[in-house]
Amino acid sequence: MRRPFAPPRASLMALLLGATLAPVLAAPGSFDIVGLRLGMTEQQARDALKAHDPQLRLNTKTVSYTYSDGVKQHQTAPALAEIVAASMQGTENITLLFSQPPQPARLVGVRRVASLPNPPTHDQMVQATLQKYGPPAVNRPRERLKPETRLIWIEPGKPQCWRTSAKQVAVFTPASPVLDVLQQFAQRQKMGFAPADLSQCGAIAQFVTATDPVRSFTVEMTDTGPWLDTLKATNAWVSGLEAEAKRTRVGVGATPKL
């Protein structure tokens, strides 16, 4: 599998958390961020963004995958990777991550960062968040040395495959090369932190704020299992394209006059 031509600001955003987890996120489809739900098509996601704020400026990022026939490099057609929505005032930024071909693009990750011109108190913000999403699996309140609150919701009955130890889990919204991500999860499988079938990994969501009053906050969610399942399919698809390109090159090759 060759590395793709990644979007300009592609990065893997991981937040490591120490906590004891209890499954309370009802289901991926029941959790939304300003109307955005995991599994949406591109058009559904665009419609949700427009309904949230029709003034948002949208920037679409695509990704292409390279493969070789043994002599020449080839490249797939560009595929949707991310949509980044930003407010004209610079008070809000929403990043949408989409699954990759050959399967149809579906929303698999959302990260929203927003600042508040009329900030509520910390307690007001936390209570409003709990009212919308329900009790979290993890509620790590602000401390003197760690002045931030983290609320985490996880999908019940499924493994949280971004664990880095028995008591740690990472919440992320990734936009990273397929090969890198699959290699990371292969290591987690060896360590016993991910199942043999990565499609069984559960969805996860997180809310983070650090000030009182709350001047800004971050909320994010990732549909881990379906995302990883499509990455494996992408890997197999590009490998198949490479194998076919090599067969084609061999079929048309000619020896020179000797």
C-alpha positions in Angstrom: 0.0 0.0 0.0 1.5 3.3 -1.0 1.0 6.5 0.9 -1.7 8.8 -0.4 -1.2 12.4 -1.4 -2.7 13.8 1.9 -4.6 17.0 2.2 -2.4 20.0 3.0 -3.1 20.1 6.8 -3.7 16.4 7.3 -2.9 15.4 10.9 -3.7 12.8 13.5 -5.2 14.5 16.6 -5.0 12.2 19.6 -5.9 13.1 23.1 -4.7 10.5 25.7 -7.0 10.1 28.7 -6.6 8.2 31.9 -10.0 6.9 33.2 -12.1 3.9 34.1 -14.7 3.5 31.3 -18.4 2.5 31.5 -20.4 2.2 28.3 -23.1 4.8 28.1 -23.1 6.2 24.5 -26.3 4.7 23.2 -25.4 4.4 19.5 -23.4 6.4 17.0 -26.5 7.5 15.2 -28.0 9.0 18.4 -25.1 11.4 18.9 -24.8 14.6 16.9 -22.8 17.8 16.7 -24.9 20.7 15.5 -27.0 18.3 13.5 -24.1 16.3 12.0 -24.4 12.6 12.5 -22.0 9.8 11.9 -22.8 7.9 8.7 -24.1 10.9 6.8 -23.4 11.3 3.0 -21.5 14.3 1.8 -24.8 16.1 0.8 -26.5 15.3 4.1 -23.5 16.7 5.9 -23.4 19.9 3.8 -27.1 20.3 4.4 -26.6 20.0 8.2 -23.8 22.6 8.0 -26.0 25.0 6.1 -28.9 24.5 8.6 -26.5 25.2 11.5 -25.0 28.3 9.9 -25.6 29.2 6.2 -22.7 31.7 6.4 -20.0 29.1 7.1 -17.2 29.0 4.5 -16.6 25.5 3.3 -13.2 24.2 2.1 -13.1 20.7 0.5 -10.0 18.6 0.7 -9.4 15.6 -1.5 -6.9 12.7 -1.5 -5.4 10.5 -4.2 -3.6 7.2 -3.8 -0.4 6.3 -5.8 0.6 2.9 -6.9 3.3 1.6 -9.3 3.3 -0.8 -12.2 7.0 -1.5 -11.6 8.1 1.2 -13.9 5.7 4.2 -13.7 3.7 5.7 -10.9 0.0 5.9 -11.2 -2.6 7.9 -9.2 -6.2 7.3 -8.4 -8.8 10.0 -9.1 -9.2 12.5 -6.2 -11.6 11.4 -3.5 -13.3 13.4 -0.8 -11.3 13.4 2.4 -12.4 16.4 4.5 -14.7 19.3 4.6 -13.6 22.2 6.8 -16.2 24.7 7.7 -15.2 28.0 9.2 -17.3 31.0 10.4 -16.6 34.4 8.8 -15.9 35.8 12.3 -13.4 33.1 13.1 -15.4 31.9 16.1 -16.0 28.4 14.8 -14.2 25.7 12.9 -15.8 22.3 12.1 -13.7 19.5 10.4 -15.6 16.6 8.8 -13.7 13.4 8.0 -15.1 11.0 5.3 -14.5 7.4 4.6 -12.4 6.5 1.5 -13.1 4.7 -1.8 -14.0 2.3 -3.2 -16.9 2.4 -0.8 -19.2 5.4 -0.9 -18.1 8.4 1.2 -19.7 8.5 4.6 -19.1 10.8 7.6 -16.9 9.0 10.1 -15.5 11.9 12.2 -16.4 15.4 13.3 -14.4 17.9 15.3 -15.9 21.3 16.3 -13.9 24.0 17.9 -15.8 27.1 18.9 -15.2 30.4 20.8 -18.0 32.2 22.6 -18.3 36.0 22.5 -20.8 35.9 25.5 -19.2 33.1 27.5 -21.4 31.1 30.0 -20.0 29.9 33.3 -18.2 26.6 33.4 -21.1 25.0 35.2 -23.7 26.3 32.8 -21.7 24.9 29.8 -21.2 21.5 31.4 -24.9 21.2 32.4 -26.0 22.2 28.9 -23.7 19.5 27.4 -25.0 16.9 29.8 -28.5 17.8 29.0 -28.0 17.3 25.3 -25.8 14.1 25.4 -26.7 12.5 28.7 -24.4 11.0 31.3 -20.8 10.4 30.0 -18.7 7.3 30.6 -16.0 9.5 31.9 -16.4 12.9 33.7 -13.0 14.3 34.5 -13.6 17.7 36.2 -11.3 20.6 36.4 -8.4 20.5 38.9 -5.9 23.0 40.1 -3.1 21.5 38.0 -5.3 20.4 35.1 -7.8 23.3 34.6 -10.0 21.6 32.0 -13.1 19.4 32.0 -13.3 16.3 29.8 -16.6 14.4 29.2 -16.3 11.2 27.2 -19.1 9.0 25.7 -18.5 5.6 24.3 -20.5 3.0 22.4 -21.7 0.2 24.7 -20.8 -3.4 24.0 -17.9 -2.7 21.8 -14.1 -2.4 22.4 -12.5 1.0 22.4 -9.7 0.4 20.0 -7.7 3.5 20.7 -6.7 2.3 24.1 -3.0 2.6 24.8 -3.2 0.8 28.1 -5.8 -0.9 30.2 -6.9 2.5 31.6 -6.3 4.9 28.7 -8.2 5.7 25.6 -7.6 8.3 22.9 -10.4 10.3 21.3 -9.5 11.6 17.9 -10.6 13.0 14.6 -8.0 11.7 12.2 -7.1 12.6 8.6 -4.0 10.6 8.3 -2.5 8.3 5.6 -4.1 4.9 5.4 -0.9 3.0 5.8 0.1 4.9 9.0 -3.3 4.3 10.6 -3.5 0.6 9.8 0.0 0.1 11.1 -0.9 1.8 14.3 -3.9 -0.5 14.8 -1.9 -3.5 13.9 0.3 -2.7 16.9 -2.7 -2.3 19.1 -4.0 -5.7 18.0 -0.7 -7.2 19.0 -0.9 -5.5 22.4 -4.5 -6.8 22.9 -6.0 -3.3 22.7 -7.9 -3.9 19.5 -9.8 -7.0 18.2 -8.9 -9.1 15.2 -11.9 -7.6 13.4 -11.4 -3.8 13.5 -14.9 -3.2 12.2 -16.1 -4.1 15.7 -14.4 -1.1 17.3 -16.9 1.3 19.0 -17.7 4.9 18.4 -16.5 7.5 20.8 -17.1 11.2 21.5 -15.6 13.8 23.7 -16.3 17.4 25.0 -13.4 19.5 26.4 -13.3 23.0 27.9 -10.7 24.6 30.1 -11.8 28.1 31.3 -14.4 29.7 33.6 -16.2 31.4 32.1 -16.1 29.2 29.0 -14.5 31.2 26.2 -14.0 28.2 23.9 -14.7 24.5 23.8 -14.0 21.4 21.6 -16.4 18.6 20.9 -15.6 15.6 18.6 -16.7 12.2 17.7 -15.4 9.3 15.6 -17.1 6.2 14.2 -14.0 4.0 14.7 -15.2 0.6 13.5 -16.7 1.7 10.1 -13.8 4.1 9.5 -11.2 1.3 10.0 -13.3 -1.1 7.9 -13.3 1.3 4.9 -9.5 1.9 5.3 -8.9 -1.8 5.0 -11.0 -1.8 1.9 -9.1 1.1 0.5 -5.8 -0.7 1.2 -7.1 -3.8 -0.7 -8.4 -1.7 -3.6 -5.2 0.2 -4.2 -3.2 -3.1 -3.9 -5.5 -4.6 -6.5 -5.0 -1.6 -8.8 -1.2 -2.0 -8.5 -1.4 -5.7 -9.3 -3.5 -5.1 -12.4 -1.1 -2.3 -13.5 1.8 -4.7 -13.3 0.0 -7.4 -15.3 -0.9 -4.8 -18.0 2.7 -3.5 -18.2 4.1 -7.0 -18.6 1.5 -7.8 -21.3 2.6 -4.8 -23.5 6.3 -4.9 -22.8 8.6 -5.5 -25.8 12.3 -6.4 -26.0 14.5 -4.2 -28.2 16.3 -5.3 -31.4 19.4 -7.0 -30.3 
